[in-house]
Each structure stands twice: as structure tokens, then as C-alpha cells.
Amino acid sequence: MAVQAPNPQGQTAPAAPKPAQPHAAHTVDSSPLIQDAVKILKDATTQLPKTVQGLERQMMIGDIIGRMDEALKEKLRNCMNYFLSKMFTNGASDIDMGGYGSQGFVWYRVFGNKKPDPTLGKYSPDEMNILVQGVIGDRQRSFLYENRNLDFSHMLFQPDGEFRRFRADAYFDLDQLALNMRAINNSVRPIKLMELHPNVLKVLSLAHTKEGLCLVTGITGSGKSSSLDSIIDANNHTVDGHIVIIASPIEYVHKSDRCIIRHREVGRDVLSFKEGAVQALRQDPDIIMIGELRDPETILTALEITDSGHKVFSTLHTASAVESIDRIIGETPPVEQERVRNRLADTLRCVISQKLVPSLDGKRVLAREVLLGVPSVRAAIKNNNTSEIYQMISEGGELGMTTMEMDLKRLYLAKKISLENAINYSNNKRRVQQLLQVQGAPGGEGA
């Protein structure tokens, strides 16, 4: 592979008899780990015929890796691990590479902004395909070819003997393989840093509430998994019990303290979220954590095991508490919706909807909406009057409830976020403008 350096305008330098010298600000990384991998990639790509494309080409790449000497495979993995190690010096949360969209570069997300890193060089589509396939096993490759997507976890061992784990997703982008990896924190944020109301903490604690459904919701990258880990960690250190975690993949690995904690990864330790939840009932659990309510079967199973008297935590990809309730009901078959509505009203204890908002110090700060399953909320769910719940949240501050708009106002008044971001990240822009008494602010009323 010829590592191409960008010119001062950020464009790839044209081919020339002599390699173009990189701009000083974009000096290509000369790590021997990269250089070793470059030689292997160049040799491997010469074995691929130009006439074969699509899935068949990916399978040929898999065959080449399968025949490759273990020492060469190790050098490819070392290159990938070098890219991952750069995440921690960059302060990045995610790495992206491969596929048509990456344009041959390695990209990092730093404090919410995703940008390419030209210093790591530019790679051909086949070279990226080889790097991506080099970090997965034979059975995982077969699953990827069949399903065009693979969720998996990856571990990076560091020189100090510690290791870092990553949540990974490999997928196809115009016949090429793309990869995202997200770094999993090595430590859990103490629950006290979440600054939750005492009533909310009681609902989340097995010591005070033995049953019920508690949800943490938000878009991808909003910190849902980190918040759930904080909640699980708090229970682990304060209550004697048994916690079963079912996730795809397992992210933070908890060390049993006062609770025995089981980690079951979908696809590795159990076949599906539904099967993991059903099987957990026979494992004497006190808390069951289901990584995501992603389909009607999992939603119905979660409600059933909650209704049986267990404490269940899970996540949804929704932006508000009311949307979470509507999503659960709407995702189930129409014939089941009345039963689901009644069961949800009986079992729902808490919904925390959160967003990571750019802060004035260039980082991000957590904003959240909190709903508690108080009698008025339960009645609204049963009577199909979920449109009334937002007002109940806004009037429930003394109980520990808050709307997203109220919390954005709190962050703005505390000089943690800008007025523009307080408005842009709200679910109801007209409402946040009223709270902040802003006239003529951009944007209309949100959902």
C-alpha cells in the first residue's frame, strides 16, 4: 500500500514519479506497526482478481486471511490496535473506517465531532476490507457474510497489563466493509454524579423497590449504557442479590461485590434478547438488565418478566419519556396493544431520557428528562391519554420529575451550555423559549 499524504488543502496528492511530501500539519505516522501492516496489505491485495466484486470478493478476502500465517495476522491486528490506542490520546469515543464513505481514511469522534485523521494514511477499499476482517474469527465472518452485519466486542491489551474493551459493528457500505468501534469505559461513573432526586434513586435501587420496569432512553451515543452501568454498579455495592445482564455486545464488565453478576452476550452466550430474558427467570435473578428493547418480542417478554415481580432495566432509542411510552405500545401488534398498555401502566416505574449537549468548555454535558410512574401517569397510560403526561412531568418537580426543557434551562442558567444549544437540543422549542423568555429564537415547536 502506498500511504498517500494530503496536500495543504486536504486533498490527496496526485500520482507523481516521486511521492508527494505531506504537509507539515499532516505528517504521516511512521509507526513500524503501520509500516508492517502496509507490506502485508499490499501483498494480500495482489491476490485478488479485478473481475470479482461484492460478497464473493469479501469471501475471497476471508479465504486469504484464513490461509495467512499467524505471525502476519498478528501484525494486522497490531495495526488495528494501534489505531484504537490513538483514541485515548485523542480523547475519542468512536473510531470509523472502511466502506466507501470513509474515503480510505480512519475517522475519530472527539467530543461529538467526527473527523478523519490523515496522519494514519489513506488505504484502498480492499486494504480496509482486510483490516476489518482481520479482527474477527471464521464463524463471525460467516455470520457477517450471511447477515451483512456483525455486532461484536473487541479487547485491546495495554502495556501496563490492563485491557480496554470496545463495542464494534461491522457492516457493508456499497459492497465494501465498514467498521465502527466505540470505547467502553474502564470505570463506572458513581451514581451520585448523575445528580438524581432521592425519589428517583429509590426507584432505581433494589433496596427500596423490588420490582418494576426502569428505562434509560436516548439516541445512539447519548450515554445510555454508561447510565445503566452506574445504576447496576450502585445496586452491586449496596444490595445482596443476583443481577443478570443480557446485552449485544457486553460492554462494561462488572465485578461481583454484594451482588453476583452474570454477563450474557447475545450471539455468544445466548441466542437472543428474548431467550436470555426467559432463561433468566430460571436463574433466580433479582435484577434483569436487557440491553435494548429492539423488537416486539423483546418488549412483550420484558413486560411479562417485570409483571412476574422482577426488577428490569432496559434502553430505547427515543428522545423523550412520552415517546418511549408511545413506542412500546406502538411497536406491539394492534391486537396486543390494550393488554400492553395496561401492563405497562402497572409495571413502569421510571423513564430517564437523556442527551449529551455540547458544553461551553468544548466538551459535552448530560441533559435529561425524568418520568416517575406515579398514579396520575399510570392512569394516563391506561386511558390512552399519553399527551397529558408532559404536563404531569413539568408539574412534578417536587417528586423528582423534570422535562428536557426544564433541565436545559438549568444547564443554561448554570452557564454550562449556550442559549443556542439549549434551544437546539430541546424536544419542544416553543416551550424552552417560554422557559427562558427568549423572543424570536430560532426554530419552531418540536415533537
Stockholm file with secondary structure:
# STOCKHOLM 1.0

chainA/1-447         MAVQAPNPQGQTAPAAPKPAQPHAAHTVDSSPLIQDAVKILKDATTQLPKTVQGLERQMMIGDIIGRMDEALKEKLRNCMNYFLSKMFTNGASDIDMGGYGSQGFVWYRVFGNKKPDPTLGKYSPDEMNILVQGVIGDRQRSFLYENRNLDFSHMLFQPDGEFRRFRADAYFDLDQLALNMRAINNSVRPIKLMELHPNVLKVLSLAHTKEGLCLVTGITGSGKSSSLDSIIDANNHTVDGHIVIIASPIEYVHKSDRCIIRHREVGRDVLSFKEGAVQALRQDPDIIMIGELRDPETILTALEITDSGHKVFSTLHTASAVESIDRIIGETPPVEQERVRNRLADTLRCVISQKLVPSLDGKRVLAREVLLGVPSVRAAIKNNNTSEIYQMISEGGELGMTTMEMDLKRLYLAKKISLENAINYSNNKRRVQQLLQVQGAPGGEGA
#=GR chainA/1-447 SS CCCCCBCTTSCBCCCCSSCCCCCGGGCCCCCHHHHHHHHHHHHHHTTSCTTCCHHHHHHHHHHHHHHSCHHHHHHHHHHHHHHHHHHHHHTEEEEEEETGGGTTCCEEEETTEEEECGGGCCCCHHHHHHHHHTTSCHHHHHHHHHHSEEEEEEEEECTTSCEEEEEEEEEEETTEEEEEEEEECSSCCCGGGGCCCHHHHHHHCTTTCCSEEEEEECSTTSSHHHHHHHHHHHHHTTCCEEEEEEESSCCSCCCCSSEEEEEEEBTTTBSCHHHHHHHHGGGCCSEEEESCCCSHHHHHHHHHHHHTTCEEEEEECCSSHHHHHHHHHHHSCGGGHHHHHHHHHHHEEEEEEEEEEECTTSSEEEEEEEEECCHHHHHHHHTTCGGGHHHHHHTCGGGTCBCHHHHHHHHHHTTSSCHHHHHHTCSCHHHHHHHHTCSSCSCCCCC
#=GC SS_cons         CCCCCBCTTSCBCCCCSSCCCCCGGGCCCCCHHHHHHHHHHHHHHTTSCTTCCHHHHHHHHHHHHHHSCHHHHHHHHHHHHHHHHHHHHHTEEEEEEETGGGTTCCEEEETTEEEECGGGCCCCHHHHHHHHHTTSCHHHHHHHHHHSEEEEEEEEECTTSCEEEEEEEEEEETTEEEEEEEEECSSCCCGGGGCCCHHHHHHHCTTTCCSEEEEEECSTTSSHHHHHHHHHHHHHTTCCEEEEEEESSCCSCCCCSSEEEEEEEBTTTBSCHHHHHHHHGGGCCSEEEESCCCSHHHHHHHHHHHHTTCEEEEEECCSSHHHHHHHHHHHSCGGGHHHHHHHHHHHEEEEEEEEEEECTTSSEEEEEEEEECCHHHHHHHHTTCGGGHHHHHHTCGGGTCBCHHHHHHHHHHTTSSCHHHHHHTCSCHHHHHHHHTCSSCSCCCCC
//
